[in-house]
Amino acid sequence: MSFRWYNPATWRMFGYTDPTTGDYVEVETTVGGRRTKAGVVVTPKSSLSVPIIWSCMRVLVGTTAGLPLKLFDDLPSGRVIVPADRRPARLLRKPNPRMTRLNFLKPTILNLALRGNAYAVIDRAKNGDWIGLVPTCADDVEPDKDAEGDLFYWVMYEGKRTPVSPENMLHFKLFSSDGIVGLSPVEHLADTIGQAKAAQDWASRFMRKGGVTGGYVIYEKFLTKEQQAQILEKFPDIRKDDVNSLGSWGLLQGNPKIVPAGLTQKDAQFIETQQFTEEALAGIWGVPLHLANRASKTSIQGSNVEQTTSGFVTFGLKPYLDAIEDELNDKLFGGTTMFVEFVVEGLLRADSAARAAYYQIALGGNNNPGWMSQDEVREKENMPRLGGDYSKLTRWEARSNADKTGSAV
């Protein structure tokens, strides 16, 4: 009999999936459980209704999935790009008949960013070679272990729980407390997201009521139930209606006093609270605010857009790229000389002056020895190689050879 290692009552933060609605529900428990203090239930799906989270996901998913993913072969003569007509390269371009590489990576990044885990089932031939990849929602996968303590995965497939071995499952994760299951940002930071969601819901209701927060009708004397019913009949409760009822009037007698209830948005510093929450949420996913269309904000990563973009690639995107590269190289190319690697140089091309200065030194300018050939520079700029000495010598080496032979460079 197998022993349940992880189950929805533990690794999903003491919650469960409602079998009637299919929604994830947080429950109160005596140990470790909690609800969002703002009074709303936050799930990965519902968190996308917060504008700043949607913007961060758009940036992360669109940028990471759109990066070129190159397959290299580490030969004794140096690494080379695997020809596009070889089967591993073709499978990376189209992991399964229904998806291209771009559409395969999009749900992978989204599940990683929201749930901390992303999964894909590896389809293998009889000889063990991989022939396809099928992404699976993180909510449909449950890590487990058998009686011997070996890890495997339960996968919901066509309404049935199917066991999958680790060698046939790609499991991407950002960071983990046990090395098995990644930590979900949405679950661990539910209170921050719940605050943003509650503020958004409040703003929607505030606008629907035409900016009226409701209030109290105060009389100096106690009223009978009949008198209370007469007053409520004459005084419309616009809190139960919408903005279309504004402008109607009620007739009240007996010198009542009208007192508004609650704080106005100004008193609650609504805009400032939203801005602070947006900064906190953008920091969770490492997305600079200007990339999320919050141009009025700056970043400590740099004083201009190019520097903040470079910081975003290094500190925001790299954890996702590393997680994907590491899992693909282990499960698909382990034991071979091939490996995959994302090409991020294209994202850094905006700073043309810095790039030109870097290449000048790398080629051996300013009497430096250099470390790149002209063909290597051309390859980084997506230009064809020239061959010959252009692929072997830096400008410094070429200049040194010219000095020895007495010819001009």
C-alpha positions as CSV (number, residue, x, y, z in Angstrom):
1,M,0.0,0.0,0.0
2,S,1.4,3.3,-1.0
3,F,2.1,6.1,1.5
4,R,0.8,9.5,0.6
5,W,3.7,12.0,0.7
6,Y,2.0,15.2,-0.4
7,N,-1.7,15.7,-0.6
8,P,-4.0,18.7,-1.2
9,A,-4.4,19.2,2.6
10,T,-0.7,19.9,3.1
11,W,1.2,21.1,0.0
12,R,-1.7,23.3,-1.2
13,M,-1.7,25.4,2.0
14,F,-4.5,23.5,3.7
15,G,-7.0,24.0,1.0
16,Y,-9.0,21.8,-1.4
17,T,-10.8,21.9,-4.7
18,D,-14.5,22.2,-4.5
19,P,-15.9,19.2,-6.4
20,T,-19.1,21.1,-7.2
21,T,-17.6,24.3,-8.6
22,G,-14.0,23.3,-9.3
23,D,-12.7,26.3,-7.4
24,Y,-9.9,26.2,-5.0
25,V,-11.1,26.9,-1.4
26,E,-9.1,27.9,1.6
27,V,-10.3,26.4,4.9
28,E,-9.7,27.3,8.5
29,T,-7.6,24.7,10.4
30,T,-6.2,24.6,13.9
31,V,-2.6,24.3,12.7
32,G,-1.1,26.4,10.0
33,G,-4.3,27.3,8.1
34,R,-5.4,30.8,7.5
35,R,-7.8,32.9,5.3
36,T,-6.9,36.1,3.6
37,K,-7.2,38.9,6.2
38,A,-8.8,41.2,3.6
39,G,-11.8,38.8,3.5
40,V,-11.3,37.5,0.0
41,V,-10.1,34.0,-1.1
42,V,-7.1,34.2,-3.5
43,T,-6.3,31.5,-6.0
44,P,-3.8,31.6,-8.9
45,K,-6.8,32.1,-11.3
46,S,-8.5,34.8,-9.3
47,S,-5.2,36.7,-8.7
48,L,-5.0,37.4,-12.5
49,S,-7.9,39.8,-12.1
50,V,-5.6,42.2,-10.3
51,P,-4.2,44.5,-13.0
52,I,-0.6,44.6,-11.8
53,I,-0.4,40.8,-11.6
54,W,-1.8,40.5,-15.1
55,S,0.8,43.0,-16.3
56,C,3.6,41.1,-14.6
57,M,2.5,37.8,-16.0
58,R,2.2,39.3,-19.5
59,V,5.8,40.6,-19.3
60,L,7.2,37.3,-17.8
61,V,5.4,35.0,-20.1
62,G,5.7,37.0,-23.3
63,T,9.4,37.8,-22.8
64,T,10.6,34.4,-21.6
65,A,8.6,32.2,-24.0
66,G,9.7,34.4,-26.9
67,L,13.4,34.0,-26.3
68,P,15.3,31.8,-28.7
69,L,16.1,28.3,-27.2
70,K,19.2,26.9,-28.9
71,L,20.3,23.3,-28.8
72,F,24.1,22.9,-28.7
73,D,26.4,19.9,-28.9
74,D,29.5,20.1,-26.8
75,L,32.2,18.6,-29.1
76,P,35.9,18.3,-28.4
77,S,36.5,21.1,-30.9
78,G,34.0,23.4,-29.2
79,R,30.3,23.7,-28.9
80,V,28.3,23.9,-32.1
81,I,24.6,24.4,-32.8
82,V,22.8,21.2,-33.5
83,P,21.5,21.2,-37.1
84,A,17.8,22.1,-37.4
85,D,16.9,18.9,-39.3
86,R,18.0,16.6,-36.4
87,R,15.1,15.1,-34.4
88,P,15.9,16.7,-31.0
89,A,16.0,20.2,-32.6
90,R,12.8,19.5,-34.5
91,L,11.1,18.3,-31.3
92,L,12.1,21.5,-29.4
93,R,10.6,23.6,-32.1
94,K,7.3,21.6,-31.9
95,P,7.1,19.5,-28.7
96,N,3.8,18.0,-29.7
97,P,1.4,18.0,-32.7
98,R,-0.8,20.7,-31.1
99,M,1.9,23.1,-29.9
100,T,4.9,25.0,-31.0
101,R,7.8,25.8,-28.6
102,L,6.3,29.2,-27.9
103,N,2.9,27.8,-26.9
104,F,4.5,25.1,-24.9
105,L,6.6,27.6,-22.8
106,K,3.8,30.0,-22.2
107,P,1.8,27.8,-19.8
108,T,5.1,26.6,-18.3
109,I,6.1,30.1,-17.3
110,L,2.6,31.0,-16.1
111,N,2.4,28.0,-13.8
112,L,5.9,28.6,-12.5
113,A,5.1,32.3,-11.7
114,L,1.8,31.7,-10.0
115,R,2.0,28.2,-8.6
116,G,5.8,27.7,-8.2
117,N,5.6,24.5,-10.2
118,A,5.1,23.6,-13.8
119,Y,4.8,20.1,-15.3
120,A,5.0,18.4,-18.7
121,V,4.7,14.7,-19.4
122,I,7.5,13.2,-21.5
123,D,6.3,10.9,-24.3
124,R,9.0,8.3,-25.1
125,A,9.4,5.7,-27.8
126,K,10.0,2.0,-27.0
127,N,13.7,2.5,-27.1
128,G,13.5,5.3,-24.4
129,D,14.1,8.2,-26.7
130,W,11.8,11.2,-26.0
131,I,9.4,12.0,-28.9
132,G,7.2,14.7,-27.4
133,L,6.3,16.9,-24.5
134,V,2.7,17.5,-23.2
135,P,2.3,20.3,-20.6
136,T,0.0,19.7,-17.7
137,C,-1.6,22.2,-15.3
138,A,0.1,22.2,-11.9
139,D,-3.3,21.8,-10.2
140,D,-3.7,18.4,-12.0
141,V,-0.4,16.9,-10.7
142,E,0.3,15.6,-7.3
143,P,3.7,14.4,-6.2
144,D,3.6,11.2,-4.2
145,K,5.9,8.3,-3.2
146,D,5.4,4.5,-3.1
147,A,6.0,2.1,-0.3
148,E,9.8,2.0,-1.0
149,G,9.9,5.8,-0.8
150,D,10.5,6.4,-4.5
151,L,9.0,9.5,-6.0
152,F,6.3,9.5,-8.6
153,Y,3.5,11.8,-9.8
154,W,-0.3,11.4,-9.9
155,V,-1.6,13.1,-13.1
156,M,-5.3,13.8,-13.8
157,Y,-5.8,12.6,-17.4
158,E,-9.3,12.4,-18.9
159,G,-10.8,12.3,-15.4
160,K,-8.5,9.5,-14.2
161,R,-5.5,9.6,-11.9
162,T,-2.6,8.1,-13.7
163,P,0.9,7.5,-12.1
164,V,3.9,8.9,-13.9
165,S,7.5,8.1,-13.1
166,P,10.0,11.0,-12.5
167,E,12.0,10.1,-15.6
168,N,8.9,10.7,-17.7
169,M,7.9,14.0,-16.0
170,L,9.4,17.4,-16.5
171,H,9.0,19.2,-13.1
172,F,10.1,22.9,-13.3
173,K,10.2,24.7,-10.0
174,L,11.7,28.1,-8.9
175,F,12.7,27.5,-5.2
176,S,11.6,24.9,-2.8
177,S,11.9,24.1,0.9
178,D,12.4,20.4,0.3
179,G,13.7,20.1,-3.3
180,I,10.5,18.3,-4.4
181,V,7.7,20.8,-4.6
182,G,8.2,24.5,-5.4
183,L,6.8,27.3,-3.2
184,S,3.8,29.1,-4.7
185,P,4.0,32.9,-4.6
186,V,0.2,33.2,-4.7
187,E,-0.3,30.9,-1.7
188,H,2.4,32.3,0.5
189,L,1.7,36.0,-0.3
190,A,-2.1,35.7,-0.4
191,D,-2.6,38.5,2.1
192,T,-0.8,41.0,-0.1
193,I,-2.7,39.9,-3.2
194,G,-5.9,39.8,-1.1
195,Q,-5.4,43.4,-0.1
196,A,-5.1,44.4,-3.8
197,K,-8.2,42.4,-4.7
198,A,-10.2,43.8,-1.8
199,A,-9.2,47.4,-2.8
200,Q,-10.2,46.6,-6.4
201,D,-13.6,45.2,-5.4
202,W,-14.2,48.2,-3.1
203,A,-13.4,50.6,-5.9
204,S,-15.8,48.8,-8.2
205,R,-18.6,49.0,-5.6
206,F,-17.8,52.6,-4.8
207,M,-18.2,53.6,-8.5
208,R,-21.3,51.5,-8.9
209,K,-22.9,53.4,-6.0
210,G,-21.9,56.7,-7.6
211,G,-19.4,57.5,-4.9
212,V,-21.9,57.1,-2.1
213,T,-20.8,55.1,0.9
214,G,-24.1,55.0,2.7
215,G,-24.8,56.2,6.2
216,Y,-27.1,56.5,9.1
217,V,-30.4,58.4,9.7
218,I,-30.3,59.4,13.4
219,Y,-33.4,60.5,15.4
220,E,-33.2,62.0,18.8
221,K,-35.9,59.7,20.1
222,F,-36.4,55.9,19.8
223,L,-38.8,54.9,17.1
224,T,-41.3,52.1,17.0
225,K,-41.1,49.3,14.5
226,E,-44.0,50.9,12.5
227,Q,-42.2,54.3,12.4
228,Q,-39.0,52.6,11.3
229,A,-40.8,50.9,8.5
230,Q,-42.5,54.1,7.4
231,I,-39.1,55.9,7.3
232,L,-37.4,53.2,5.3
233,E,-40.3,53.2,2.8
234,K,-39.9,56.9,2.2
235,F,-36.1,56.9,2.2
236,P,-34.6,54.8,-0.6
237,D,-31.6,52.7,0.3
238,I,-29.3,53.4,-2.6
239,R,-26.8,51.0,-1.2
240,K,-29.0,48.2,-2.6
241,D,-29.3,49.8,-6.0
242,D,-26.8,51.2,-8.5
243,V,-25.8,54.5,-9.9
244,N,-29.0,54.8,-11.9
245,S,-30.9,55.5,-8.7
246,L,-28.9,58.6,-7.8
247,G,-30.9,61.8,-7.9
248,S,-34.0,60.4,-6.3
249,W,-35.2,62.0,-3.1
250,G,-37.0,60.8,-0.1
251,L,-39.3,62.7,2.4
252,L,-38.2,62.5,6.0
253,Q,-39.9,64.2,8.9
254,G,-39.0,64.7,12.6
255,N,-35.6,66.5,12.2
256,P,-33.4,63.5,11.4
257,K,-29.6,63.8,11.2
258,I,-27.8,62.1,8.3
259,V,-24.3,60.8,9.1
260,P,-22.2,59.1,6.4
261,A,-20.8,55.6,7.2
262,G,-17.2,54.6,6.7
263,L,-14.2,56.5,5.2
264,T,-14.1,58.1,1.9
265,Q,-11.5,56.9,-0.6
266,K,-9.5,60.1,0.0
267,D,-9.6,59.6,3.8
268,A,-8.4,56.0,3.3
269,Q,-5.5,57.2,1.0
270,F,-6.9,54.8,-1.6
271,I,-4.5,55.8,-4.5
272,E,-1.4,55.7,-2.2
273,T,-2.4,52.3,-0.9
274,Q,-2.9,51.0,-4.5
275,Q,0.5,52.3,-5.5
276,F,2.3,50.7,-2.5
277,T,0.5,47.4,-3.2
278,E,1.5,47.5,-6.9
279,E,5.2,48.0,-5.9
280,A,5.0,45.1,-3.6
281,L,3.4,42.8,-6.1
282,A,5.8,43.8,-8.9
283,G,8.7,43.0,-6.6
284,I,7.4,39.5,-5.9
285,W,7.9,38.6,-9.6
286,G,10.9,40.9,-10.1
287,V,9.3,43.0,-12.9
288,P,10.3,46.7,-13.1
289,L,7.3,48.9,-12.8
290,H,8.0,50.7,-16.1
291,L,7.7,47.3,-17.9
292,A,4.3,46.9,-16.3
293,N,3.2,50.3,-17.8
294,R,3.8,52.1,-14.5
295,A,6.1,54.7,-16.1
296,S,5.9,57.2,-13.3
297,K,8.0,54.9,-11.1
298,T,11.7,54.4,-11.2
299,S,13.9,51.5,-10.1
300,I,17.0,51.2,-8.0
301,Q,18.4,48.8,-10.6
302,G,19.4,51.7,-12.8
303,S,18.8,55.2,-13.8
304,N,17.4,54.6,-17.3
305,V,15.3,52.1,-19.1
306,E,18.2,50.2,-20.6
307,Q,19.8,49.5,-17.2
308,T,16.5,48.4,-15.6
309,T,15.9,46.1,-18.6
310,S,19.3,44.6,-18.1
311,G,18.6,44.2,-14.3
312,F,15.2,42.6,-15.2
313,V,17.0,40.0,-17.4
314,T,19.5,39.2,-14.7
315,F,17.3,39.1,-11.6
316,G,13.8,38.7,-13.0
317,L,14.0,36.3,-16.0
318,K,17.2,34.3,-15.2
319,P,15.6,32.2,-12.4
320,Y,12.9,31.0,-14.9
321,L,15.4,30.4,-17.6
322,D,17.7,28.5,-15.3
323,A,14.8,26.3,-14.0
324,I,13.8,25.4,-17.6
325,E,17.3,24.8,-18.9
326,D,18.3,22.6,-15.9
327,E,15.2,20.3,-16.1
328,L,15.4,19.9,-19.9
329,N,19.1,19.2,-19.9
330,D,18.7,16.6,-17.1
331,K,15.6,14.8,-18.3
332,L,16.0,15.0,-22.1
333,F,19.7,15.3,-22.7
334,G,21.3,13.7,-19.6
335,G,24.1,11.4,-20.6
336,T,24.7,13.1,-24.0
337,T,26.9,16.0,-25.1
338,M,23.9,18.1,-26.1
339,F,22.3,20.8,-24.0
340,V,19.8,23.7,-24.4
341,E,20.4,27.3,-23.6
342,F,18.3,30.5,-23.9
343,V,19.8,33.3,-25.9
344,V,19.2,36.6,-24.0
345,E,21.5,38.9,-26.0
346,G,18.6,40.2,-28.0
347,L,17.0,41.7,-25.0
348,L,20.1,43.7,-24.2
349,R,20.5,45.3,-27.6
350,A,18.7,48.5,-26.7
351,D,22.0,49.8,-25.1
352,S,23.8,50.0,-28.4
353,A,26.7,52.2,-27.1
354,A,27.5,49.8,-24.3
355,R,27.3,46.8,-26.6
356,A,29.6,48.4,-29.1
357,A,32.2,49.3,-26.4
358,Y,32.0,45.7,-25.1
359,Y,32.6,44.2,-28.5
360,Q,35.5,46.6,-29.1
361,I,37.3,45.3,-26.0
362,A,36.3,41.7,-26.7
363,L,37.8,41.9,-30.2
364,G,41.1,43.3,-28.9
365,G,40.7,47.0,-29.3
366,N,42.7,49.6,-27.3
367,N,45.7,47.2,-27.3
368,N,43.9,44.6,-25.3
369,P,44.4,40.9,-26.1
370,G,40.6,40.3,-26.5
371,W,38.7,37.0,-26.1
372,M,36.3,36.9,-29.1
373,S,36.8,36.5,-32.8
374,Q,34.9,38.6,-35.3
375,D,32.8,35.6,-36.3
376,E,31.7,35.1,-32.7
377,V,30.6,38.7,-32.5
378,R,28.8,38.3,-35.8
379,E,27.0,35.2,-34.5
380,K,25.8,37.1,-31.4
381,E,24.4,39.8,-33.7
382,N,22.6,37.1,-35.8
383,M,24.9,37.7,-38.8
384,P,26.5,34.9,-40.9
385,R,30.0,33.8,-40.2
386,L,32.8,34.8,-42.6
387,G,35.0,31.8,-41.9
388,G,38.7,31.5,-42.2
389,D,40.8,33.6,-39.9
390,Y,37.7,35.6,-38.9
391,S,36.6,32.6,-36.8
392,K,40.1,31.9,-35.3
393,L,41.7,35.3,-34.5
394,T,40.8,38.3,-32.5
395,R,41.8,41.7,-33.9
396,W,44.7,41.8,-31.4
397,E,46.0,38.4,-32.7
398,A,45.6,39.5,-36.3
399,R,47.5,42.7,-35.6
400,S,50.3,40.8,-33.9
401,N,50.7,38.5,-36.8
402,A,50.7,41.4,-39.2
403,D,53.5,43.1,-37.2
404,K,55.6,39.9,-37.4
405,T,55.1,39.6,-41.2
406,G,55.3,43.3,-41.8
407,S,52.0,43.5,-43.6
408,A,49.1,45.9,-42.9
409,V,46.1,44.9,-40.9
